[in-house]
Amino acid sequence: MTAATVASERGAEVGRRIGVGLMYGLWRPRVLGAWRVPASGPLIFAVNHSHNIDGPMVMGVAPRPTHFLVKKEAFVGPLGSFLTGIGQVEVDRHSTDRTAIARALGVLDAGGVLGIFPEGTRGDGDFASLRAGLAYFAVRGGAPIVPVAVLGSSGRGGRLIKGLPPLRSRVDVVFGDPFEAGDGSGRRTRKALDEATERIQKQLTAHLDHAGRLTGRTAASE
């Protein structure tokens, strides 16, 4: 493990502690299924995405430090330095960002947790449209995927800041069972990744449905 990797992992732990304070201070997270998260080894959190607080929320409540892929537009001024300092990975969503890919694979190679919004951007948070990047990282990095459903974060009806959940409102974070994306062959051809993406989408959608039944909430209604 390189010095840079160690620093990044320490930064992610600092980010987790900051997230704990902020998320539990501002809202009332209810965390379900955290015991399903493997205690060690490379891992990918695949998180549905309907609001900007989804990443910080997962960072704060997850049992392990998490390195999220974060759009480069967020890395501006002091915020950019802060995100880098807490181990987050800057990525250009509009090109093949080889630097980001190398850093993300470095997280997995070091046995860390990589956080990905497989929908690519904020939307309805229903996993309706997945990009192939998640399948690539899972197969190339040899990492199981843990689906994560964040429900209650879209902030409809928020009072203090438009789009944020009302202060002290409940936000549910549901962790699912880890699963392997690949077919066991280790193939990374376009066809193999497309097939892996289909398998991932089925698993993530099924988890979101389960989380909805468990909490009585849905991504669409939040």
C-alpha positions as CSV (number, residue, x, y, z in Angstrom):
1,M,0.0,0.0,0.0
2,T,1.5,3.3,-1.1
3,A,1.8,6.4,1.1
4,A,-0.8,8.1,-1.1
5,T,-3.2,5.2,-0.6
6,V,-2.7,5.3,3.1
7,A,-3.4,9.0,3.2
8,S,-6.5,8.6,1.1
9,E,-7.8,5.9,3.4
10,R,-7.2,8.0,6.4
11,G,-8.9,10.9,4.7
12,A,-11.9,8.8,4.0
13,E,-12.1,7.8,7.7
14,V,-12.0,11.5,8.6
15,G,-14.8,12.1,6.0
16,R,-16.8,9.3,7.6
17,R,-16.5,10.9,11.0
18,I,-17.5,14.3,9.7
19,G,-20.4,12.7,7.9
20,V,-21.6,11.0,11.1
21,G,-21.8,14.4,12.9
22,L,-23.5,16.3,10.1
23,M,-26.0,13.6,9.0
24,Y,-27.1,12.7,12.6
25,G,-27.0,16.4,13.6
26,L,-29.2,17.6,10.8
27,W,-31.5,14.6,10.1
28,R,-32.5,11.3,11.7
29,P,-30.9,8.6,9.6
30,R,-32.4,5.1,10.0
31,V,-29.8,2.5,8.9
32,L,-31.0,-1.0,8.0
33,G,-28.8,-3.9,7.0
34,A,-25.4,-2.5,7.8
35,W,-24.4,-5.9,9.2
36,R,-24.5,-7.2,5.6
37,V,-21.5,-5.1,4.6
38,P,-18.3,-7.2,4.6
39,A,-15.9,-6.0,7.3
40,S,-12.9,-6.1,5.0
41,G,-11.8,-6.5,1.4
42,P,-12.5,-4.6,-1.8
43,L,-16.2,-3.5,-2.0
44,I,-18.4,-1.3,-4.1
45,F,-21.4,0.6,-2.8
46,A,-24.0,1.1,-5.6
47,V,-26.2,3.9,-4.4
48,N,-29.4,5.3,-6.0
49,H,-29.2,9.0,-6.4
50,S,-31.9,11.6,-6.1
51,H,-30.2,14.3,-4.0
52,N,-26.8,15.8,-3.3
53,I,-26.9,14.6,0.3
54,D,-27.0,10.9,-0.8
55,G,-23.2,10.6,-0.9
56,P,-22.5,12.4,2.4
57,M,-25.4,10.4,4.0
58,V,-23.9,7.1,3.0
59,M,-20.4,8.2,4.0
60,G,-21.7,9.1,7.5
61,V,-23.8,6.0,8.2
62,A,-21.7,3.2,6.4
63,P,-19.7,1.0,8.7
64,R,-16.6,1.5,6.5
65,P,-14.8,4.6,5.1
66,T,-16.0,5.2,1.5
67,H,-14.3,6.8,-1.5
68,F,-17.1,8.2,-3.8
69,L,-16.6,9.0,-7.5
70,V,-17.5,12.7,-7.5
71,K,-18.1,14.8,-10.6
72,K,-15.2,17.2,-11.3
73,E,-17.5,20.2,-11.3
74,A,-17.7,19.8,-7.5
75,F,-13.9,20.2,-7.1
76,V,-13.9,24.0,-7.1
77,G,-12.0,26.2,-4.6
78,P,-12.0,25.1,-0.9
79,L,-14.6,22.4,-1.5
80,G,-12.3,20.7,-4.0
81,S,-9.4,20.6,-1.5
82,F,-11.8,19.3,1.1
83,L,-13.1,16.5,-1.1
84,T,-9.6,15.5,-2.1
85,G,-8.6,15.6,1.6
86,I,-11.3,13.2,2.6
87,G,-10.4,10.6,0.0
88,Q,-13.0,11.3,-2.7
89,V,-12.2,10.6,-6.3
90,E,-12.6,13.4,-8.9
91,V,-14.0,12.2,-12.2
92,D,-14.8,13.8,-15.6
93,R,-18.2,12.3,-16.5
94,H,-17.9,13.5,-20.1
95,S,-14.7,11.6,-21.1
96,T,-12.8,8.5,-20.4
97,D,-11.1,9.7,-17.3
98,R,-8.1,7.4,-17.0
99,T,-6.7,9.1,-13.9
100,A,-10.0,8.6,-12.1
101,I,-10.2,5.0,-13.3
102,A,-6.7,4.3,-12.0
103,R,-7.5,6.0,-8.6
104,A,-10.7,4.1,-8.2
105,L,-9.1,0.8,-9.0
106,G,-6.3,1.7,-6.5
107,V,-9.0,2.0,-3.8
108,L,-10.2,-1.5,-4.6
109,D,-6.7,-2.9,-5.0
110,A,-6.0,-1.6,-1.5
111,G,-9.1,-3.4,-0.1
112,G,-11.1,-0.2,0.2
113,V,-14.7,0.7,-0.5
114,L,-15.6,2.6,-3.7
115,G,-18.9,4.4,-3.8
116,I,-20.6,4.8,-7.1
117,F,-23.9,6.3,-8.3
118,P,-24.5,3.9,-11.2
119,E,-27.2,6.2,-12.8
120,G,-24.4,8.6,-13.4
121,T,-26.2,11.7,-12.2
122,R,-29.1,12.7,-10.0
123,G,-32.5,11.6,-11.2
124,D,-35.5,9.7,-9.8
125,G,-33.2,7.4,-7.8
126,D,-34.8,4.2,-9.2
127,F,-31.8,2.6,-10.9
128,A,-33.7,2.8,-14.2
129,S,-30.7,3.7,-16.3
130,L,-27.3,2.3,-15.5
131,R,-23.9,3.0,-17.0
132,A,-21.3,0.3,-17.7
133,G,-18.7,1.8,-15.4
134,L,-20.0,0.0,-12.3
135,A,-19.7,-3.4,-14.1
136,Y,-16.2,-2.6,-15.2
137,F,-15.0,-1.7,-11.7
138,A,-16.7,-4.7,-10.2
139,V,-15.2,-7.2,-12.7
140,R,-11.8,-5.5,-13.1
141,G,-11.4,-4.8,-9.4
142,G,-12.7,-8.2,-8.2
143,A,-15.1,-6.5,-5.9
144,P,-18.5,-7.6,-4.8
145,I,-21.3,-5.0,-5.0
146,V,-23.5,-3.9,-2.0
147,P,-26.7,-2.2,-3.2
148,V,-27.6,0.8,-1.1
149,A,-31.0,2.5,-1.2
150,V,-31.4,6.0,0.2
151,L,-35.0,7.0,0.7
152,G,-36.3,10.3,2.0
153,S,-33.5,12.5,0.7
154,S,-35.1,14.2,-2.2
155,G,-36.4,17.0,0.0
156,R,-39.8,17.6,-1.4
157,G,-41.5,19.8,1.2
158,G,-38.2,20.9,2.7
159,R,-38.6,24.2,4.6
160,L,-35.2,25.7,5.4
161,I,-33.4,25.1,2.1
162,K,-35.3,24.3,-1.0
163,G,-34.7,20.7,-2.1
164,L,-33.3,19.5,1.2
165,P,-35.2,17.2,3.5
166,P,-36.8,19.1,6.4
167,L,-34.4,19.3,9.4
168,R,-34.7,16.3,11.8
169,S,-36.7,14.4,9.3
170,R,-36.0,10.7,8.8
171,V,-33.9,9.5,6.0
172,D,-33.7,5.7,5.4
173,V,-30.5,4.0,4.3
174,V,-30.9,0.3,3.5
175,F,-27.8,-1.9,2.7
176,G,-28.4,-5.1,0.7
177,D,-26.6,-8.4,0.4
178,P,-23.3,-8.3,-1.5
179,F,-23.2,-10.0,-4.9
180,E,-20.8,-10.6,-7.7
181,A,-21.4,-8.8,-11.0
182,G,-19.4,-11.1,-13.3
183,D,-20.1,-14.6,-14.5
184,G,-16.9,-16.0,-12.9
185,S,-14.9,-16.0,-16.1
186,G,-13.2,-12.7,-15.4
187,R,-14.0,-11.5,-19.0
188,R,-14.0,-7.8,-19.6
189,T,-15.3,-7.7,-23.2
190,R,-18.1,-5.3,-24.2
191,K,-20.5,-8.2,-24.3
192,A,-19.4,-9.5,-20.8
193,L,-19.8,-6.0,-19.3
194,D,-23.2,-5.5,-20.9
195,E,-24.3,-8.8,-19.5
196,A,-22.9,-7.9,-16.1
197,T,-24.7,-4.5,-16.3
198,E,-28.0,-6.4,-16.9
199,R,-27.4,-8.6,-13.9
200,I,-26.5,-5.6,-11.7
201,Q,-29.6,-3.7,-12.7
202,K,-31.9,-6.6,-11.8
203,Q,-30.2,-6.9,-8.4
204,L,-30.3,-3.2,-7.7
205,T,-33.9,-2.8,-8.7
206,A,-34.9,-5.8,-6.6
207,H,-33.1,-4.3,-3.6
208,L,-34.8,-1.0,-4.1
209,D,-38.2,-2.7,-4.2
210,H,-37.3,-4.6,-1.0
211,A,-36.2,-1.4,0.7
212,G,-39.5,0.2,-0.3
213,R,-41.5,-2.6,1.3
214,L,-39.3,-2.5,4.4
215,T,-39.6,1.2,5.0
216,G,-42.9,2.0,3.4
217,R,-41.2,4.5,1.1
218,T,-40.2,4.6,-2.6
219,A,-37.7,6.6,-4.5
220,A,-40.4,8.0,-6.8
221,S,-42.6,9.2,-3.9
222,E,-39.8,10.9,-2.0
